[in-house]
Amino acid sequence: MKFLTLNTHSWMEKDPEQKFQLLLQDILKNSYDLICFQEINQEITSAQVEAGALYQPLPSAEPIHQDHYVRLLVEKLAEQGQNYYWTWAYNHIGYDRYHEGVAILSKTPIEAREILVSDVDDPTDYHTRRVALAETVVEGKALAVASVHLSWWDKGFQEEWARFEAVLKELNKPLLLAGDFNNPAGQEGYQAILASPLNLQDAFEVAKERSGSYTVPPEIDGWKGNSEPLRIDYIFTTKDVQVEKLHVVFDGKNSPQVSDHYGLQAELA
């Protein structure tokens, strides 16, 4: 199973159209089975459109607009014969102009839901966070995949993880949790995830083949004053998932940088 996760930064990026095309070409080339995206946005003021038959709306989501980043990606992919089921969990208003959230794309049909993990539920408060969770079957294997964008350790992560973990405990199937966890490798949040009764593993640490290391350079948005590159984007799985390969991508080395975060590309079994 081929998998990608990326905090896209979407339309907040410099030269966003060019980076959108680079991401589109990568998906066409690799034909991922599953994709998790974070910071997927649309302009608050842009026009509403039909999202298409493969979109699975969630209760709290805003209507899909013409410039919705994933809607446009899915449309372009379909034109090239790659069809993706997709869902989007709306989190909050970003930079006073965007509806921002997390998305899942799947080649196979999904049963999607959202999990409110934050203390607050107010789209005007950037602390509001929802996880997108989708159950699907890939290569005959049932699994649950989550697209995750959580808070910093001392800004809500502990409560968010506890709520998220409580839902995951009820799922008796392999788990694939991916995204921007905003907690550097080795620190308290990371350790809490690995100490969870969910019995998770960090795909980067257990991959039979891997390349790259960090997922953000110094001084990105939300990490002002940080002088070191960090690993804050992860793929965590239950131990019944085999991690054959894990590569850091879109890092400006092996592939062009398309966001302020780098992506993670994995082959799982």
Backbone torsions as a table, in degrees:
resi	resn	phi	psi	omega
1	MET	NA	128.4	179.7
2	LYS	-98.2	134.3	-170.8
3	PHE	-138.1	144.5	176.4
4	LEU	-135.6	138.3	167.5
5	THR	-130.1	142.4	-179.0
6	LEU	-157.8	132.2	164.7
7	ASN	-82.9	105.8	-167.2
8	THR	-77.7	-26.5	-173.6
9	HIS	67.2	-12.2	172.6
10	SER	44.4	-129.5	-172.9
11	TRP	-76.0	-2.0	176.7
12	MET	-80.9	-11.9	179.6
13	GLU	-71.5	153.6	168.3
14	LYS	-72.2	141.2	-177.1
15	ASP	52.7	52.6	-173.4
16	PRO	-63.9	-34.2	-178.8
17	GLU	-64.5	-42.6	179.1
18	GLN	-63.1	-41.9	-178.5
19	LYS	-71.2	-34.4	173.6
20	PHE	-58.1	-45.0	-179.5
21	GLN	-64.8	-39.3	178.1
22	LEU	-63.3	-42.0	178.2
23	LEU	-65.8	-43.7	177.9
24	LEU	-57.2	-46.4	-178.8
25	GLN	-64.0	-37.0	178.2
26	ASP	-64.4	-42.4	179.7
27	ILE	-66.3	-41.7	177.7
28	LEU	-60.6	-39.8	-178.6
29	LYS	-69.6	-43.0	-172.2
30	ASN	-93.8	-19.8	176.4
31	SER	49.1	57.6	-176.9
32	TYR	-61.5	144.3	174.0
33	ASP	-74.2	-39.0	-178.6
34	LEU	-138.6	145.4	177.2
35	ILE	-138.2	137.3	169.9
36	CYS	-116.6	129.8	177.4
37	PHE	-122.7	145.4	172.5
38	GLN	-121.6	163.8	-175.5
39	GLU	52.8	49.0	174.6
40	ILE	-91.3	120.7	-172.7
41	ASN	-132.4	172.0	174.3
42	GLN	-149.0	150.9	176.7
43	GLU	-65.2	136.1	177.6
44	ILE	-59.5	-35.0	-171.7
45	THR	-94.1	-2.5	-178.1
46	SER	-75.2	166.8	-173.2
47	ALA	-76.6	142.8	174.0
48	GLN	-74.2	147.6	176.8
49	VAL	-140.5	168.4	171.2
50	GLU	-70.6	135.8	-175.1
51	ALA	-86.6	-16.1	-179.7
52	GLY	100.2	160.8	-171.9
53	ALA	-70.6	-21.9	-176.4
54	LEU	-90.5	-0.4	177.8
55	TYR	-85.3	132.7	176.6
56	GLN	-111.3	101.9	-176.5
57	PRO	-71.3	149.0	177.5
58	LEU	-110.4	154.5	-169.4
59	PRO	-55.1	-38.1	-174.3
60	SER	-92.1	-3.1	-174.4
61	ALA	-70.4	141.2	169.5
62	GLU	-68.2	154.9	172.8
63	PRO	-56.0	149.2	-179.0
64	ILE	-76.2	134.7	-179.2
65	HIS	-103.9	166.3	-177.0
66	GLN	-56.4	-36.2	-174.9
67	ASP	-97.9	13.7	178.8
68	HIS	-57.4	126.0	-170.0
69	TYR	-58.5	-45.8	-178.9
70	VAL	-75.6	-36.1	176.5
71	ARG	-55.7	-44.7	179.7
72	LEU	-66.1	-41.4	177.5
73	LEU	-60.2	-49.3	-177.9
74	VAL	-61.8	-38.8	178.4
75	GLU	-62.8	-45.9	179.9
76	LYS	-66.9	-38.5	178.2
77	LEU	-64.1	-41.5	-179.9
78	ALA	-63.6	-35.9	177.5
79	GLU	-60.9	-25.7	179.5
80	GLN	-99.9	10.7	174.9
81	GLY	88.6	8.3	176.5
82	GLN	-108.0	112.2	-175.9
83	ASN	-104.1	130.4	-179.4
84	TYR	-124.5	129.0	164.3
85	TYR	-72.7	147.0	-178.1
86	TRP	-153.6	159.3	176.4
87	THR	-145.5	162.9	-175.8
88	TRP	-146.1	121.5	176.8
89	ALA	-98.9	116.2	-178.3
90	TYR	-75.8	129.9	-179.9
91	ASN	-101.5	-61.3	-174.8
92	HIS	-167.0	174.0	175.3
93	ILE	-79.3	129.2	179.4
94	GLY	-108.3	132.2	174.0
95	TYR	54.8	29.4	176.1
96	ASP	63.8	8.3	-176.1
97	ARG	-138.8	-9.1	-175.1
98	TYR	-123.1	144.6	159.2
99	HIS	-82.6	123.7	-174.6
100	GLU	-122.9	140.7	178.7
101	GLY	-162.8	-165.1	-177.9
102	VAL	-121.3	148.6	-173.2
103	ALA	-132.9	156.3	172.3
104	ILE	-129.2	135.0	174.4
105	LEU	-120.5	138.5	-176.7
106	SER	-143.8	137.7	175.5
107	LYS	-70.4	-25.6	-178.5
108	THR	-106.1	154.8	-178.2
109	PRO	-56.4	147.7	-177.4
110	ILE	-124.0	152.4	164.6
111	GLU	-111.2	108.7	-170.6
112	ALA	-107.7	151.2	171.1
113	ARG	-151.3	167.9	178.4
114	GLU	-115.1	150.8	176.7
115	ILE	-124.9	114.6	173.1
116	LEU	-73.6	114.7	-176.4
117	VAL	-106.9	-15.5	-177.2
118	SER	-85.3	163.1	174.5
119	ASP	-66.6	-34.4	-175.0
120	VAL	-101.1	154.9	175.2
121	ASP	-136.4	75.0	-176.3
122	ASP	-146.3	111.1	-175.3
123	PRO	-61.6	-18.5	177.4
124	THR	-82.5	-6.5	178.7
125	ASP	-105.4	117.5	-175.1
126	TYR	-67.1	-8.8	175.6
127	HIS	-74.7	-14.7	-179.4
128	THR	-68.1	123.2	-177.5
129	ARG	-138.2	133.3	173.0
130	ARG	-123.4	145.5	172.7
131	VAL	-99.1	139.2	170.4
132	ALA	-91.8	129.0	-178.9
133	LEU	-125.8	130.8	179.9
134	ALA	-134.2	134.7	173.3
135	GLU	-102.3	136.5	-177.5
136	THR	-154.4	178.8	175.7
137	VAL	-127.3	122.9	179.6
138	VAL	-123.6	125.5	-179.7
139	GLU	52.2	39.9	177.7
140	GLY	80.0	1.7	-176.9
141	LYS	-109.7	119.8	176.2
142	ALA	-74.2	137.5	177.9
143	LEU	-156.1	165.2	174.5
144	ALA	-117.4	130.0	-179.4
145	VAL	-119.1	139.1	-179.4
146	ALA	-127.2	135.1	172.3
147	SER	-100.7	121.8	-163.3
148	VAL	-123.5	132.3	169.3
149	HIS	-138.8	97.8	-173.0
150	LEU	-104.8	174.4	-175.5
151	SER	-89.9	172.0	176.5
152	TRP	-67.6	157.4	-174.3
153	TRP	-49.2	-47.5	-175.1
154	ASP	-96.6	10.5	-178.4
155	LYS	-120.1	21.7	175.7
156	GLY	127.4	-9.9	-175.3
157	PHE	-56.5	-43.0	-172.4
158	GLN	-61.2	-43.9	178.8
159	GLU	-70.1	-39.8	179.4
160	GLU	-61.9	-45.6	-179.0
161	TRP	-64.0	-39.9	-179.6
162	ALA	-61.5	-42.7	179.2
163	ARG	-67.9	-43.1	179.3
164	PHE	-62.2	-46.9	-178.9
165	GLU	-60.0	-39.4	-178.8
166	ALA	-61.1	-38.6	177.8
167	VAL	-70.1	-43.5	-177.0
168	LEU	-64.6	-30.7	179.6
169	LYS	-61.5	-24.6	-178.3
170	GLU	-83.2	-8.9	-177.5
171	LEU	-95.0	113.9	-179.8
172	ASN	-94.8	65.6	178.8
173	LYS	-157.2	164.1	178.0
174	PRO	-56.6	144.1	-177.7
175	LEU	-115.8	144.5	175.9
176	LEU	-135.1	104.7	-176.2
177	LEU	-111.5	120.6	-172.2
178	ALA	-140.7	146.9	174.1
179	GLY	145.4	-155.1	-176.4
180	ASP	-98.4	106.2	-176.3
181	PHE	-94.2	-8.3	177.9
182	ASN	54.2	28.4	177.4
183	ASN	-135.7	114.5	-175.0
184	PRO	-63.0	149.1	179.3
185	ALA	-54.6	134.9	177.2
186	GLY	90.3	-17.9	-177.5
187	GLN	-88.8	-177.6	-167.3
188	GLU	-56.4	-45.5	-178.2
189	GLY	-63.3	-44.1	178.0
190	TYR	-60.4	-44.7	180.0
191	GLN	-65.0	-36.4	178.4
192	ALA	-63.3	-38.9	179.3
193	ILE	-64.4	-46.3	-178.0
194	LEU	-71.8	-22.6	178.0
195	ALA	-86.1	-3.0	-176.8
196	SER	-62.3	145.9	173.2
197	PRO	-64.0	-7.9	175.1
198	LEU	-68.0	-14.4	176.1
199	ASN	60.9	57.5	-175.4
200	LEU	-92.7	158.6	174.1
201	GLN	-127.8	150.0	175.8
202	ASP	-86.7	114.5	-175.6
203	ALA	-56.4	-33.3	179.8
204	PHE	-62.2	-37.9	-176.2
205	GLU	-78.6	-27.8	-173.4
206	VAL	-106.2	-4.0	-177.4
207	ALA	-60.1	137.8	177.8
208	LYS	-69.2	-30.5	176.9
209	GLU	-136.5	132.8	-179.6
210	ARG	-149.9	159.5	174.0
211	SER	-147.6	154.6	-178.1
212	GLY	84.3	-178.8	179.2
213	SER	-153.5	-74.8	-175.4
214	TYR	-73.9	158.1	178.3
215	THR	-117.7	-8.2	172.3
216	VAL	-141.2	142.1	172.3
217	PRO	-76.7	173.7	177.3
218	PRO	-61.5	154.0	166.7
219	GLU	64.8	31.1	175.2
220	ILE	-78.3	170.6	177.1
221	ASP	-53.7	129.8	-179.8
222	GLY	90.3	-10.9	179.7
223	TRP	-130.2	39.0	178.5
224	LYS	-61.2	139.6	-179.2
225	GLY	87.4	-7.5	178.4
226	ASN	-84.9	122.5	-173.6
227	SER	-98.3	-3.4	-176.5
228	GLU	-114.8	147.8	169.0
229	PRO	-65.9	150.6	-175.2
230	LEU	-130.6	156.9	168.6
231	ARG	-108.3	103.3	-178.8
232	ILE	-126.1	-6.0	176.5
233	ASP	-104.8	134.6	-171.5
234	TYR	-141.0	161.8	161.2
235	ILE	-120.2	113.8	173.3
236	PHE	-106.8	136.4	177.3
237	THR	-132.7	159.9	167.0
238	THR	-70.8	161.0	-170.1
239	LYS	-76.9	-1.3	173.6
240	ASP	-86.5	4.9	174.4
241	VAL	-105.5	126.3	178.0
242	GLN	-88.7	131.9	178.5
243	VAL	-104.1	101.9	-178.6
244	GLU	-77.3	-46.5	-176.6
245	LYS	-141.2	145.1	174.7
246	LEU	-143.8	118.7	-178.9
247	HIS	-127.9	134.2	169.5
248	VAL	-75.8	126.8	-176.7
249	VAL	-126.5	171.0	-177.5
250	PHE	54.2	39.9	-177.7
251	ASP	-104.9	5.6	-178.8
252	GLY	81.6	2.4	178.9
253	LYS	-108.7	-75.6	-179.8
254	ASN	-79.6	-22.0	176.8
255	SER	-149.2	154.4	-174.5
256	PRO	-61.9	147.5	176.2
257	GLN	-77.3	130.1	-177.4
258	VAL	-118.8	-2.1	-174.7
259	SER	-154.2	173.9	172.1
260	ASP	-77.3	-12.2	171.0
261	HIS	-105.5	156.6	168.9
262	TYR	-92.5	164.6	179.4
263	GLY	-102.2	169.1	174.1
264	LEU	-124.1	126.5	179.1
265	GLN	-115.0	129.9	-175.6
266	ALA	-134.2	152.6	166.2
267	GLU	-115.6	122.1	-173.5
268	LEU	-122.6	156.0	177.8
269	ALA	-141.2	NA	NA
